[in-house]
Amino acid sequence: MSLLVPLFLAGLAAIAVPILVHLVHRERSIAERFPSAMFLRKEPYRAMARQKLRHLLLFALRVLVVALLAFAFSRPFFTRKVARAAVTASGKDVAILLDRSASMGYGDRWSRARAAVERTLSSLGADDRAALVVFDTRAAQVAPLANDRSAVRTALSAERVSTRATRYVPALQLGKRVLGEGGRAARELVLVSDFQRSGWDVRDNQALAGGEKLTSIDVSGEDVINVAWRGVTVERDSAAANDAVRVIGRVANSGPAKRAVRVTLAIGPRDVAQQKVDLPADGGATVTFAGLRVAPTANEARLVVHGDTYALDDTLRLLLERPRHVSVLITEPAGSADRAFFLREALVLGASPSFDILQRTRSALSVADFASRDVIILHDAGWPTGATGDRLRERVANGAGLVIALGDRAAPDEWARAPRDILPLPVRAPTDRSAGRGGALGWIDRTHAALETFAGSRSGDLSAARFVRYRPISDTLGGRVLARFDDGTAALVERSVGRGRVLLWGGGFGIEWSDFPRQPVFLPFIHEIMRYAAGYRAPRVAQNVGDVVDLDDALGAAGVAPSSQAIVAITPSGQRRRFAADTGRRSLSLDEAGFFSLTGAGAPGSRPTLVAANVDPRESEFDTFDPTRLTGAMPTDVDDSTGHGADATLTAEERERQQSLWWWLLAAVTVVLGVEAVAAARAAGTQSRS
Amino acid sequence: MTGPASAAAPLSSGLDPRVLARIDNLELVARAVVEGFLNGLHRSVQLGFSTEFAQHRAYVPGDDLRRLDWRVYARTDRYLIREYEAETNTNVMVALDVSKSMSYSSGGVTKLDIGRVIGASLAYLAQRQRDRVGFAAFAADIAEYIPPAAAHFQLVLHALGRAQPRERGELAKPLARLGDALRRRGIIVVLTDCYEAPGVVADAMGGLRTSGHDVVVMHILDRAELDFPFDDAATFEDLETKERIPLVPTRMRDRYRESMREHMLTLERKLLERGVDYVTVNTSMPIEDTLFNYLVRRERLRRVR
């Protein structure tokens, strides 16, 4: 038997407490009252009482409780010496962790890594066993722990470099588990890698068990010379006409010398543009391809660096499509001046997306004006009368956004006929704050999708605007309050009508009531509100291997009803994967570089949705870290001298059973305390009766 | 007439002193006690303080024939008339010790409570026999005094009810003053715990006896005073003097009991020498048992005398 925390045995000193209590037994402060001392004679009791242990049973029980507690907290456990002797007598187990991330494809790293594995196998003794674990962002055991080296060699020959990034933690965890299941005391992890810094975080601390050893084999070799794409942005080319786009690629040079490389942009199978780029030593540059006219739907495109030795990160796959617009209809009261000037100008400046603006007076408004609009803005204009109003409600219920700005010209009687689900309460009279400095926005819900862009620091101060008047929106209106004025009244409220979103704004978009339109924050506020009302999502131009695509989301954005249909994904290598309908959220892990093609199974002839997957840019960062840091960051679980090396071969249940003695001791303490309570009660009863 | 042997049979009521002490109405308590032991005797025994036989005298014409002693006539062929002492109603004075030591209790009922109940019971018994009842509470001096009178029964009960333990007690001075206050001879029942030297107690009682009073000392003691059952070493505090004495009870218990027993025997002997009745009252025993035993014994003693 051993003790896990022998320091707690010092608690045995607490036995002195009951000893002192029973020996000293201080004089009771309350005297025994007696009618007369006529027949009593003084006889001091202290001297003799101290010499005698009173209530010996109680005393023994109390000492026992203290001793059991101290022993229990020192966590005694039994070790299996026989079993331990058995495991230490055999050979060692070795788990070879082979890095197959994309960076291992550089130069001759992969061949050196395989050679290192072979050397490791050759160095093992006859009793030793070996297993092979390959890893990138994931880890997999491809050869079981066995004396047979051929299984490892066979698995090794089948392995190829992947396009994923590097993560050491999964490999180390799997390796430790493989060794733990092997049951031998002598265990070794052999890590064969280029030790990319991006794959290791010191917080990924993995403790080694007693008896485990980590050996690092660095195959990174000499300095890296590489040119790689680091990212790409596609935006509308406002300088060009007819919805042209501009592709901006970022390319980096890893190497001690500056380089001049040729880069090309291909859309589909054809190169459409090329440039020569001068790259500084260990630096980067941007490459811009402007004025590109592209198809309305997404097309495969490639940015390629030519003349580089490491080809895996020389191609960046992306999707190019004609920029999406958000069509907006601004409706104003008839006969008034152009109060929508600031609103319109803010929308004109929108780039991602751009806004297609149509402006109408309410009297001239027709159904055709909003039939295909993404967002309808009723800027002080009341609700349309008759069938136009009915069609407008239908349009909103079918998914259009409706923004109602209640400014100075909003006539309450014109809003009285609005459908109750659009505006259930009458428009209220404006609140006049002109007496002081005016009102301001006191609170905004930065967690809401429409306003989350203002959550970051220096993202715009919405409280800077001053409102001398505004129309308070009642909280009883229903819906979600997104912003409040500083007097607590709601300023911006969202309601849902069918599939459409309705936003009510009480401050107006003109300068008659506030200086909000003159504030810099007005522009992003308008853009975010309109994006949200339109349900706009920016297309993802390029993604990385290892990313996960929400298929329902991706196909829903493409207009395919996702949940009712099975989805078929075709990988870059031509594999066909089917995702059944109505199985909850479906997702696809991008496990290779290239273009994934997604189609709904119910619409085989429809144009597929494309996803561009690229090698993780982190794999193009060849900075390494010292493998000894990895070893140093993996502290040993416990000192092997305690015998836990053998325990590591046990299952968790067995280990717990070995150490569960202290629970029994605590149970014994409980029983003894119960007996002590009974004995003490009896003693007290005897005393009180006396 | 039932003899003493049969009269000493155990009573059936056995009223718990702790129960009696919790009843505020002393008259009710006294009635329960007295009627209890009277019912147990089937009202067949002439008990009381007034029916005391004195002597025979020769019959003279005109005497009530009911008072002829026919037994004497049967033995001697002489007509003799039975004469009784104090044929008229007598005074019964209840003197209750209210010194601090009387407040002691080891089991919920203090000695003072028991004294109240006994005093009320005797008063009830006397009033039932149309005797005059008086009351005196004393500690170092007379604390309260109600002269004996036929109409003072309720007053006596009220005074008993409100009697509270006072300061340190004394016997000689208050009893001497009580003797001075009582101009007419009668019966004085002294309820006390007798924490005085036996000679002092006997002298005090002897003074009353010399004045012609019939004196009964009821020595009220708690069971703990008799047995001294304490086990733990502790400091004992005298209720009256506040003197603190550290003790190991187990070591001196026998000595204490012996001292107490000797004290009681001495008291009994000295009091009897002076013609004073001495009765010990254990507060843990049923009160009517105590009263009954005493009254039966008193009757027997009267016959002997």
Interface residues (C-beta under 8 A of the other chain):
Chain A: E27 R28 A31 E32 R33 F34 P35 S36 A37 M38 F39 L40 R41 K42 E43 P44 Y45 R46 M48 A49 T686 Q687 S690
Chain B: S101 M102 Y104 K111 D193 Y195 D222 A224 E225 P229 F230 D231 D232 A233 A234 T235 F236 E237 D238 L239 E240 T241 E243 R244 I245 P246 L247 V248 R251 M252 R255 Y256 S259 M260 H263
